[in-house]
Amino acid sequence: MNPTTTPAGTEADGPRRPTSSPSSPTIGRGTPGAPPVPVEAGRSLGVPLLQGRFVHLRPVDTRDYDFLFDLYTTGNHLVRYRLRGMTPSPEAFVRFLWEQVLAQFIVTTPDGRPIGVVSSYEPDFRNRYAYVAACSVEEFEATGLVLEGVALLVSYLFETFDLRKIYAESLERNYEQFALGEGRLFEVEGRLKQHEYLHGAYQDFVLMAIHRDSWRAQHQRLFGEEGRF
């Protein structure tokens, strides 16, 4: 992680080159002291977890292009996230949407309503890392639902690919939305000072990392099952 790790309000930024709010629980919230409820008990071997407590993931297909174009060009998303103010043609937008993508899913409510997108891109299998990004419909930014989608994607990547860490990138203004996860869900591994121009001023650019070994405990806490990675 208007992409990318990684966790933003629930958005995180991602590759920056074209080349509505119910009272849903925030991720990780539940009855104090109650054990986690398995999300998908009895999953068969080889089937990755794509369903959380509050959201589901499904692969992006051509039916989603209009939704995604609106998502990335509506309100502050146009400037603060992936497009950084650019307005690509419909054809260029589709190329931009899939450039260097490893895996990409629409985040939906259990009844199938799309509320965001989570993506993994620029995989480096030699050094065993990839990047993640997310973008939420503005109506759902404060709910934490797309953040649960990011968590599902991270577990999916560790289970499906032999990665040792997952990066997310964010402008400082976006990072403030999920900074409480620092030291628990992710580590900040770098900060470029006054790196990008936005709204008439330069902002820091933050690099975060999620490590495979430490994510196992988070997967157990969030989804009530042992991670298969």
PAFI-8515 format. One record per residue (C-alpha): residue in one letter; x, y, z; residue number from 1. Coordinates in steps of 0.25 Angstrom, whole numbers, m for minus. Example, Ala and Ser with C-alpha at 12.3 -4.5 7.8 and 13.67 -1.06 7.14 Angstrom:
REM PAFI-8515
REC	a	49	m18	31	1
REC	s	55	m4	29	2
END
This chain:
REM PAFI-8515
REC	m	0	0	0	1
REC	n	m24	28	m23	2
REC	p	m8	8	m20	3
REC	t	m3	m1	m14	4
REC	t	3	m11	7	5
REC	t	m2	m9	10	6
REC	p	m9	m4	18	7
REC	a	m18	12	15	8
REC	g	m31	18	24	9
REC	t	m29	7	17	10
REC	e	m21	12	5	11
REC	a	m7	10	2	12
REC	d	0	16	m10	13
REC	g	6	7	m21	14
REC	p	12	9	m34	15
REC	r	9	23	m39	16
REC	r	11	22	m54	17
REC	p	0	20	m64	18
REC	t	10	12	m73	19
REC	s	m81	20	7	20
REC	s	m81	17	22	21
REC	p	m88	6	31	22
REC	s	m84	4	45	23
REC	s	m75	m8	41	24
REC	p	m65	m13	52	25
REC	t	m51	m9	50	26
REC	i	m41	m20	47	27
REC	g	m37	m28	59	28
REC	r	m49	m23	67	29
REC	g	m57	m33	75	30
REC	t	m62	m37	88	31
REC	p	m51	m34	98	32
REC	g	m45	m47	103	33
REC	a	m53	m56	93	34
REC	p	m45	m66	85	35
REC	p	m45	m63	70	36
REC	v	m55	m70	62	37
REC	p	m49	m78	50	38
REC	v	m53	m71	37	39
REC	e	m54	m83	28	40
REC	a	m53	m95	36	41
REC	g	m49	m108	29	42
REC	r	m42	m101	17	43
REC	s	m37	m112	8	44
REC	l	m22	m113	5	45
REC	g	m18	m103	m6	46
REC	v	m30	m94	m5	47
REC	p	m25	m80	0	48
REC	l	m33	m72	9	49
REC	l	m41	m61	2	50
REC	q	m52	m59	12	51
REC	g	m50	m51	25	52
REC	r	m60	m47	36	53
REC	f	m65	m36	29	54
REC	v	m61	m36	14	55
REC	h	m58	m45	3	56
REC	l	m48	m44	m8	57
REC	r	m50	m48	m23	58
REC	p	m41	m47	m35	59
REC	v	m42	m34	m43	60
REC	d	m48	m36	m57	61
REC	t	m53	m27	m69	62
REC	r	m67	m25	m62	63
REC	d	m59	m17	m51	64
REC	y	m52	m7	m60	65
REC	d	m63	4	m59	66
REC	f	m63	3	m44	67
REC	l	m48	4	m43	68
REC	f	m47	16	m52	69
REC	d	m57	23	m43	70
REC	l	m50	18	m31	71
REC	y	m37	24	m35	72
REC	t	m42	37	m41	73
REC	t	m53	41	m30	74
REC	g	m50	52	m21	75
REC	n	m36	53	m14	76
REC	h	m33	39	m19	77
REC	l	m30	45	m33	78
REC	v	m18	53	m27	79
REC	r	m14	45	m14	80
REC	y	m13	31	m19	81
REC	r	m9	24	m32	82
REC	l	m11	34	m43	83
REC	r	m5	46	m36	84
REC	g	m14	55	m43	85
REC	m	m13	49	m57	86
REC	t	m25	45	m65	87
REC	p	m21	33	m75	88
REC	s	m30	29	m86	89
REC	p	m39	17	m84	90
REC	e	m29	8	m92	91
REC	a	m17	14	m84	92
REC	f	m24	12	m71	93
REC	v	m26	m3	m73	94
REC	r	m11	m4	m77	95
REC	f	m8	4	m64	96
REC	l	m17	m5	m56	97
REC	w	m9	m18	m59	98
REC	e	5	m13	m61	99
REC	q	14	m22	m53	100
REC	v	3	m28	m45	101
REC	l	5	m41	m38	102
REC	a	m9	m43	m32	103
REC	q	m21	m33	m31	104
REC	f	m35	m35	m24	105
REC	i	m48	m27	m22	106
REC	v	m51	m25	m8	107
REC	t	m66	m28	m6	108
REC	t	m76	m28	6	109
REC	p	m82	m42	8	110
REC	d	m94	m38	m1	111
REC	g	m85	m35	m12	112
REC	r	m84	m20	m12	113
REC	p	m70	m15	m17	114
REC	i	m64	m6	m7	115
REC	g	m49	m6	m11	116
REC	v	m37	m12	m18	117
REC	v	m25	m19	m13	118
REC	s	m13	m22	m22	119
REC	s	1	m28	m21	120
REC	y	11	m23	m32	121
REC	e	26	m23	m36	122
REC	p	29	m37	m30	123
REC	d	44	m40	m29	124
REC	f	45	m55	m27	125
REC	r	60	m55	m27	126
REC	n	60	m46	m14	127
REC	r	47	m51	m10	128
REC	y	38	m39	m8	129
REC	a	27	m32	m14	130
REC	y	18	m19	m12	131
REC	v	4	m18	m8	132
REC	a	m6	m6	m9	133
REC	a	m20	m3	m6	134
REC	c	m31	7	m9	135
REC	s	m45	8	m2	136
REC	v	m58	14	m7	137
REC	e	m58	28	1	138
REC	e	m71	23	8	139
REC	f	m63	12	14	140
REC	e	m50	18	17	141
REC	a	m52	19	32	142
REC	t	m58	5	34	143
REC	g	m45	m3	33	144
REC	l	m52	m13	24	145
REC	v	m42	m11	12	146
REC	l	m31	m12	22	147
REC	e	m36	m26	25	148
REC	g	m35	m29	10	149
REC	v	m21	m25	11	150
REC	a	m18	m35	22	151
REC	l	m25	m46	14	152
REC	l	m16	m42	2	153
REC	v	m3	m42	10	154
REC	s	m7	m56	15	155
REC	y	m10	m60	1	156
REC	l	3	m56	m4	157
REC	f	11	m63	7	158
REC	e	3	m75	5	159
REC	t	4	m76	m10	160
REC	f	17	m70	m13	161
REC	d	31	m72	m6	162
REC	l	32	m58	m1	163
REC	r	40	m54	11	164
REC	k	34	m39	12	165
REC	i	24	m30	6	166
REC	y	26	m15	4	167
REC	a	16	m4	4	168
REC	e	18	10	0	169
REC	s	11	23	5	170
REC	l	11	38	5	171
REC	e	12	44	19	172
REC	r	m2	49	18	173
REC	n	m8	35	15	174
REC	y	1	28	25	175
REC	e	m5	36	36	176
REC	q	m18	28	34	177
REC	f	m12	15	38	178
REC	a	1	19	46	179
REC	l	m5	11	58	180
REC	g	m1	m2	52	181
REC	e	14	2	52	182
REC	g	22	m8	61	183
REC	r	10	m18	61	184
REC	l	5	m20	47	185
REC	f	17	m15	40	186
REC	e	31	m8	41	187
REC	v	35	5	35	188
REC	e	48	2	27	189
REC	g	50	15	20	190
REC	r	46	30	19	191
REC	l	49	39	7	192
REC	k	48	53	12	193
REC	q	40	64	4	194
REC	h	40	53	m7	195
REC	e	27	56	m15	196
REC	y	19	69	m19	197
REC	l	4	69	m14	198
REC	h	m6	80	m12	199
REC	g	5	91	m13	200
REC	a	15	85	m4	201
REC	y	25	73	m3	202
REC	q	22	61	6	203
REC	d	30	50	11	204
REC	f	30	36	5	205
REC	v	29	25	15	206
REC	l	33	10	12	207
REC	m	27	m1	21	208
REC	a	30	m16	21	209
REC	i	22	m28	26	210
REC	h	31	m40	30	211
REC	r	26	m54	27	212
REC	d	30	m59	41	213
REC	s	24	m48	49	214
REC	w	11	m49	40	215
REC	r	8	m63	45	216
REC	a	3	m58	58	217
REC	q	m5	m47	52	218
REC	h	m12	m57	43	219
REC	q	m15	m66	55	220
REC	r	m21	m53	62	221
REC	l	m29	m48	51	222
REC	f	m34	m60	44	223
REC	g	m34	m71	56	224
REC	e	m26	m81	49	225
REC	e	m11	m85	47	226
REC	g	m5	m79	35	227
REC	r	m1	m88	24	228
REC	f	12	m82	21	229
END
